[in-house]
Each structure stands twice: as C-alpha cells, then as structure tokens.
Amino acid sequence: MTTSRADLPVVVHRAGPASMAAQIAAQVRDAVTSGVLGTGERLPSTRDLAATLGVSRTVVTTAYAQLFAEGWLEGRHGSGTYVADVAPGLPAPAAPPLATAQPPAPAAPQGLSEQANGDLVDLRPGIPWAAGIEPAMWRRAWRHAGKCQPSSWPDPHGLPELRAELARYLRRSRGLNVTPAHVLVTRGVSSGLVLLAAALVRPGDRVGVEEPGYPSAREVLRRAGAQVVPCRVDAHGIVPGELPADLRLLYTTPAHQYPLGGRLPVGRRQALTAWARATGAVVVEDDYDSEFRYDVGPLPALYSMDPDVIVYLGTASKTLTPALGTGWLVASPALSARLAGMRAGLADRVPEPVQHALLALLTSGDLERHIRRMRLEYARRRAAIVDALTRPGVPGTFRVLGDTAGMHVVLELAGHPAQRVVADAAERGVTVFPLDRYFAGPPAIDGLILGYGAASLPKVRRGASVLRDLLARIPV
Amino acid sequence: MTTSRADLPVVVHRAGPASMAAQIAAQVRDAVTSGVLGTGERLPSTRDLAATLGVSRTVVTTAYAQLFAEGWLEGRHGSGTYVADVAPGLPAPAAPPLATAQPPAPAAPQGLSEQANGDLVDLRPGIPWAAGIEPAMWRRAWRHAGKCQPSSWPDPHGLPELRAELARYLRRSRGLNVTPAHVLVTRGVSSGLVLLAAALVRPGDRVGVEEPGYPSAREVLRRAGAQVVPCRVDAHGIVPGELPADLRLLYTTPAHQYPLGGRLPVGRRQALTAWARATGAVVVEDDYDSEFRYDVGPLPALYSMDPDVIVYLGTASKTLTPALGTGWLVASPALSARLAGMRAGLADRVPEPVQHALLALLTSGDLERHIRRMRLEYARRRAAIVDALTRPGVPGTFRVLGDTAGMHVVLELAGHPAQRVVADAAERGVTVFPLDRYFAGPPAIDGLILGYGAASLPKVRRGASVLRDLLARIPV
C-alpha cells in the first residue's frame, strides 16, 4: 500500500544549502523512526517539496540522495520516492526517538542500576551486530556445511569452489579483476598479515603502519620481527609524500582509514602506488569495511590500480561476525601459491566446514542481503550518534571525524582528557574506548572511538545522549 | 545370531609362547577378513582352544587379548568371546585377504594405469580416514552449530561450555584432573605451540624438540625466534639423561613418540619431570594420538605427574579430521588466562561454530563412538602392513619400529636409500614418505614412514604388498 504524503512534517531554518539539506534529512529520519512516516509511504517529489519549503530544488535533491544512500528511502522506477522497508529481523526501536525531548538522566548511581538491569550500552568498536544475523540464514549455511564430508588433505589455498565464488563476489562488489588463482581463503585480516609477514619480512625489516592505525596489525608485524614505522594519516588517510623510501611493506586502510575514517582520494592513491613501484615496497590494502558506506559508493579498491605491488585483504568479520574467523587475500597467483605453501608451518588453516558455510552464504545471496540490511541499520545508528554529538549544547571544539561509513565514529576532544570521559561514561553504564590505543607513539589527537555495531539503535541513542550530556557540561 | 565355532581354522607351529600367540592371532585375523569367521560367531573358550592346539592356556589368552585390543573380538559378559561387528559405514574389504596367494604385480608400467584408474595408494602419514566419518554424525554436529547464534565478543579462552565438556572428556579418557579454567580451545597442536612460544620463548632462547620429531613443531618454534635444539629419542622416546640444562621449553610426544613410535616408560617420565623442575624448563606434552592404541591402554598423560611444569596439547585432527582445525591446551589457570589474553595479537581465534560442533560431538557421545570405530579400522590396517612387512622373504634387517598404536609405522631400511624405495613405490602407484624429513640434523635412521589413515584396508594391503615385493628384491 502506498499513500502519498504531501504534508511532510518538515520545517527549514534559513542557512546554507548543505545545512538546509541536513535539516531536511534529519527531520525525515526522525519522522520515519517515530512512525510519523510509515514504510511504503510516498514522499513528495523534490520539485513539490522545494516549492512547499521555499528552498531550491538542489537542497531537497541533496537531502533525498543522502537518505537514499543511508537506506531510509527507496525509489521505484518512474513512480517516485518511498519510505524503505524496515529490515526484517531487526529489533524495532523501543526507545522514543531522539527528536523528542528526553528526561535528563537521574543523578543517582545510574551505572550500577543499569548494570543490574543488564542494561549497559556497549560502544566498543569493531563488533558487528550479532543479533542481526537471521537465524534461518545461519542455520541454512551450517546445514549445508554439515552435508560436505571433510577432505583427507585440505587444500591450503582454501576450497577451490569458495575461491571461485570469492573471485566473483570481489568482482561484483569491489570491481576486482581476479581469478581463483589470485585468491587465498584466510582466517581474517590479521592472519593474512601474519602470512604476508612470514613470506616477505625478514627480522629487522622496516614496515609501515598507519598512525593512528590498527593495533593488531602493529602487533602481528612486530611479532614477525619487523621494525614498525608509524606513518602519519590525516583526515584523508595515509600521506604518501611522507612515506620513507626503505619500507618493505605498508599496511593501509584506503577505503575507510581505521580509525580516523578518511577515504583516500584518487591523487593519493596514485602517489601511493608510484611510491611502491619506486621503492619496491608491498602495499597491503585492508578493505575491512568497504561494504558499509552510507553516502556515496566506495572508490574501487586500490588493488585494481596496480595488482603487482598491492595485496588485498578482506574479511567477513565486519560484514557478518568475527566468530566466523574467515577472510580472503588477493595477490598474484605466484605469491598466493607461495603463501599457501607456508601455511602448514604457521599452523594456519581455515576449517573446511567454515569455508563451506561461507560458500553457501555467498552463492545463496544471503550474505549480500545481510550486508544490505546491516547497512541500513548501521546508517541509522551512525546518524543517531552524529546527530546527538553535533547538536547545540555540545561545544563546537568536540568534532566528529570521518566519512559517513563504517561501524564507528571518532570524536575529537581537543585537549580534554579522553580517559576522564571514558570513566564518566562508564559510571553511567556506557562503554567507550579512548583513541590513544590506536597510536604507536604519542597521540596526535585526543578523542574517543565510538562503535555502534554492538548496541541496538535505542541503546546507541541512549549512549549518545549520555555522552552529549557529559560533553555539554565540560567547560571550554 | 551366534554360532559357536569349535573348528577354529588355526594351526600352530612349535615356538616360544609369544610367537605361538602371534601365530594364532594372525590366523584369526585372516579368518575374519576372508569371511571364514563371520560377525557374531562365537570362538572356542581359551581352555578348549588350548587343549585342541596342544598349547598352554596362556598362549591362547595372550592371542585373544591382542585380538580384543585390536577390536577383532568382543566379549559378552558371562557368555564368551565373539567376532566383533564390522564397523558400520566402513567399506567392506574388496581385495582378497593377504593370506591368500596374490599374483605378482605385472612388470608393465603399473603406476600409470593405476593412476588412470584413480587407484593410487596414499600411505602418507598424519591423514585420518575422512571417509570413516559417518555423514549422519557430521550433519548432526553442524546442524547444532547452526542453531547457535554467534556471540558479539567471542571468549578468547573458547566457549565456556566446550571447555567444561573438554575437562570432562580429558578426565575420563586421559585421567586428567582439570577444571574448565585449565582448558583453552585451540586450533590444534601447532597453534597451541605458537601460543606457548609467544608467551614463554624470547628470541634466542634454546628450546628442545625430539630428534627425530614433528617438523611443524620445529618450524613453529624457529619462527618464534627460538634456537631449536634436537634432543635424541630412542625406541622408548625422549632420553631425559641427555637433555641440556638450559632449555626454556621441550616439545615431546610421550604417549607415542612421533615418528618412531615408542611409549615413554615410567622411569623416564619421572626423570623428565625432575629435569624440568631442576632446570625451570616447561615440558610441552603433545598427546596427538593417545586415543589409538591397539594392545594395551595408554599410560596416563605425563601432565598428571606434575601439572606445574607440563603443558598438555591435544587435537581432534587425528581422531576426527584436520579439516576441523581444533584442539585443546591444558595448563595452569594462570597460564591459560595469560595465553588467552595474547590471542588477539596472534590472530588466533577458533571459529565459534566449529566449537559448537565439537561440543555436540562430545556431548552426544558421537566422537567417542567414532574413535572406537576408527580404532578397530586402524588396528586392522596396521596389522595388514606389519604382517606384510614381517613375512618371510623380506630381509630381516628391514625392521618395523614402534608400538602397536597410532596411524603409521616406521620401517627401518638399515642403510638402503629410502629415496630409492620412495621412487620405486611411486612408480607402482604407492605414495610413501622417507623418514629423513623428521630429522633436523643428519638422519640417524634410514627408513620410511607409512601412514595407514588415508587409504582403505584393501588399498593398505595392496600398498604393503607392493612394498614387500620391492623390499624382497633388495640384495642385503
């Protein structure tokens, strides 16, 4: 059933076009979340709404594009714009939407009573939404795995049929032009890095890791005997012009820098591959959450620009669950074969039933359906956090960093001690991490990393509200 | 249906009691294999058979005990001795039993035609019988796994309920007195060793590995930066009196030395733990195939003698399949907790569904039933190889080494080049490995390692027959 809503409950305060588009988008989000706008309801055309609000049509088009990308709206060919279906299997929002006034948190020892209620808000990063995995989908995958007898001598590259399916998946989702011979099934990003370090890095070799960057990457490389060199990133990601010429390998996250959230622009990508060509370094591209962008599509993988000098790592740990312990590595067939030959000596083996289950999730389309549902869910949670932390009352020096993507935001605290906020939030039942653990050296940014994978939308809202209150009280 | 066989088709040539017992056992085996004795048939009592054959009752009792242990016979309480049931799901013997004369292999390029027939005999070691895994058991385990939603934040120790079940399993099967806090779920023996090395070994530390010994253990320790010291073993296992005083860690296989097959006697076990106490070394006990003994029960695990200085490693890779990629580590609760804390930085994670599947296999009794069936199957294959290689015609200098246990035998070639036999066997379609790869230094024994996990009983027979022919032609 589709009904058209000419009376969209939106008002716009005069401002620049971007700000007005954001106002419209925020109010449509709130209207959907609070039930004022229902699934399948048709929105006014951009022309009509622009006329009603007295703004330019570009402002409305921009707002709609954002809401499309976040998954709130869907288009039907030739027939307009509609409120998208709420993803099945996800818990419906139980808390009142943020837009309505919320009672202030009681001053009593809230943290304790929340704990007693099992009501903690977990904003730790890197944890996908386990409850979002549809039980029927999960059962199907493992039922399939149980039907496959184990091989006597498992192929150290991974199951051939899974490698073929991964090559197809990477072609359609990331534009990689690869064959099964390029693909190794791994136990995830870190295990891929262990393997690469064993093959490419000799004790004492200098290897680069983004600063700030993924702590496990640093640890894996350090354990392989490498000397880890922190390589500065800014809001756009790694800075190629500052890279030393003597690195054996560079670990980088061009799609969505971890943790700061920048997307490496094309010019830097060219400079990065040129640097690798010139110095003989291998660039390891960790594409850990390219599946989750909520504004524009991701750029093609760096790997496509120069497969000779880049090794690509992907994982199901973010799209699905780290409990699966599976990922993939893409390199030249020669390097892939060499890595496969080293696995026995590294105790590096992906259980075959896990590979069969992943194969079933890919061939059935279940994994991609799951990713689409999660994209919508995470976009909502992200919007809830960002909305709360950019409202009037929060000092403007506390900035939200990073692209509209992924499963976390970074909040820059501009000199205010992060540990203090972490402790205050914990007292109110909200678990957040400081940013300093992502730095190998002295932190260049004080801040928090706020993950929204582990907590439901209502809990994310509550956590964001607690943080907003804490921040609003800080004298700046 | 049970019928009694008074007319057991056995003759005994006069010899010592042990030899006469072995003659009886061999003929009963052949009678069962060839169908002369059927499942459920009742054997004469030891008293009757001893009288019939004119031997002492001890001779017959010894023969029966051996056949019991190997799984050929079963007793029913108070009602005698019967031919055991052939394990369901195992292929029935298709080839004529070895006891009957076999036509010599044609001189034509046999290897090629066998290859064309997909008829190679794979006697590589370390591969359990994948086809022996009952499809229904496997399906049940993974169906259960599929019903368990993944956790958001998997416990790095392993699933608590699996650790509790493993503690019970290790208590009843190996007599270990442990709690769940002692147990870590691992990805297998090698991954347990990676973890221990990361926790206990600093670069340059000296660590001991049996010589000959498990090549992956050497490689894992070497990659951790250790200096690997070969420690001599003899027919009984490691020689504690020769161990240096400056080892940080010693990797050993006391239940069934890998690959030579000795079982460490009690005196040496005491000497070994005393050495560890005196020097401060940690002894790592790899109990990789203690489940498969075909004569007498295994000794209790070394771990039980002195839990303070011993870490115990077990695996499902031999009892079930390496495709599962799962094992367990038993250490003090403090060390286990410390190891668990290091796993993230080592990319060391056991997929949760795999843990749920193993839990289902343990709680249902399916794993132990499977082990019992495989014990019978491997005992038969072992007997087939040992029979073939100890018959008249094979030079007496070619000795079969090792206890009646496990999934392989070592054939000592006493100076004859192993590579030559490997090549000749390969030409006839039989894959065997030389023993030299188990030595870090110059091989002290020339020989072959013959695994019987990967090939069916008929194929094992054929492979053993090919080897016997090859050996019989060697001038000594």
Boltz contact constraints between the chains, C-beta under 6 A:
constraints:
  - contact:
      token1: [A, 127]
      token2: [B, 152]
      max_distance: 6.0
  - contact:
      token1: [A, 130]
      token2: [B, 150]
      max_distance: 6.0
  - contact:
      token1: [A, 130]
      token2: [B, 152]
      max_distance: 6.0
  - contact:
      token1: [A, 138]
      token2: [B, 146]
      max_distance: 6.0
  - contact:
      token1: [A, 139]
      token2: [B, 146]
      max_distance: 6.0
  - contact:
      token1: [A, 142]
      token2: [B, 142]
      max_distance: 6.0
  - contact:
      token1: [A, 142]
      token2: [B, 145]
      max_distance: 6.0
  - contact:
      token1: [A, 142]
      token2: [B, 146]
      max_distance: 6.0
  - contact:
      token1: [A, 142]
      token2: [B, 353]
      max_distance: 6.0
  - contact:
      token1: [A, 143]
      token2: [B, 143]
      max_distance: 6.0
  - contact:
      token1: [A, 143]
      token2: [B, 146]
      max_distance: 6.0
  - contact:
      token1: [A, 145]
      token2: [B, 142]
      max_distance: 6.0
  - contact:
      token1: [A, 146]
      token2: [B, 138]
      max_distance: 6.0
  - contact:
      token1: [A, 146]
      token2: [B, 139]
      max_distance: 6.0
  - contact:
      token1: [A, 146]
      token2: [B, 142]
      max_distance: 6.0
  - contact:
      token1: [A, 146]
      token2: [B, 143]
      max_distance: 6.0
  - contact:
      token1: [A, 150]
      token2: [B, 130]
      max_distance: 6.0
  - contact:
      token1: [A, 150]
      token2: [B, 321]
      max_distance: 6.0
  - contact:
      token1: [A, 150]
      token2: [B, 323]
      max_distance: 6.0
  - contact:
      token1: [A, 152]
      token2: [B, 127]
      max_distance: 6.0
  - contact:
      token1: [A, 152]
      token2: [B, 130]
      max_distance: 6.0
  - contact:
      token1: [A, 152]
      token2: [B, 454]
      max_distance: 6.0
  - contact:
      token1: [A, 154]
      token2: [B, 323]
      max_distance: 6.0
  - contact:
      token1: [A, 190]
      token2: [B, 347]
      max_distance: 6.0
  - contact:
      token1: [A, 191]
      token2: [B, 347]
      max_distance: 6.0
  - contact:
      token1: [A, 194]
      token2: [B, 347]
      max_distance: 6.0
  - contact:
      token1: [A, 219]
      token2: [B, 345]
      max_distance: 6.0
  - contact:
      token1: [A, 321]
      token2: [B, 150]
      max_distance: 6.0
  - contact:
      token1: [A, 323]
      token2: [B, 150]
      max_distance: 6.0
  - contact:
      token1: [A, 323]
      token2: [B, 154]
      max_distance: 6.0
  - contact:
      token1: [A, 323]
      token2: [B, 352]
      max_distance: 6.0
  - contact:
      token1: [A, 324]
      token2: [B, 351]
      max_distance: 6.0
  - contact:
      token1: [A, 325]
      token2: [B, 349]
      max_distance: 6.0
  - contact:
      token1: [A, 325]
      token2: [B, 351]
      max_distance: 6.0
  - contact:
      token1: [A, 345]
      token2: [B, 219]
      max_distance: 6.0
  - contact:
      token1: [A, 347]
      token2: [B, 190]
      max_distance: 6.0
  - contact:
      token1: [A, 347]
      token2: [B, 191]
      max_distance: 6.0
  - contact:
      token1: [A, 347]
      token2: [B, 194]
      max_distance: 6.0
  - contact:
      token1: [A, 349]
      token2: [B, 325]
      max_distance: 6.0
  - contact:
      token1: [A, 351]
      token2: [B, 324]
      max_distance: 6.0
  - contact:
      token1: [A, 351]
      token2: [B, 325]
      max_distance: 6.0
  - contact:
      token1: [A, 351]
      token2: [B, 354]
      max_distance: 6.0
  - contact:
      token1: [A, 352]
      token2: [B, 323]
      max_distance: 6.0
  - contact:
      token1: [A, 353]
      token2: [B, 142]
      max_distance: 6.0
  - contact:
      token1: [A, 354]
      token2: [B, 351]
      max_distance: 6.0
  - contact:
      token1: [A, 454]
      token2: [B, 152]
      max_distance: 6.0
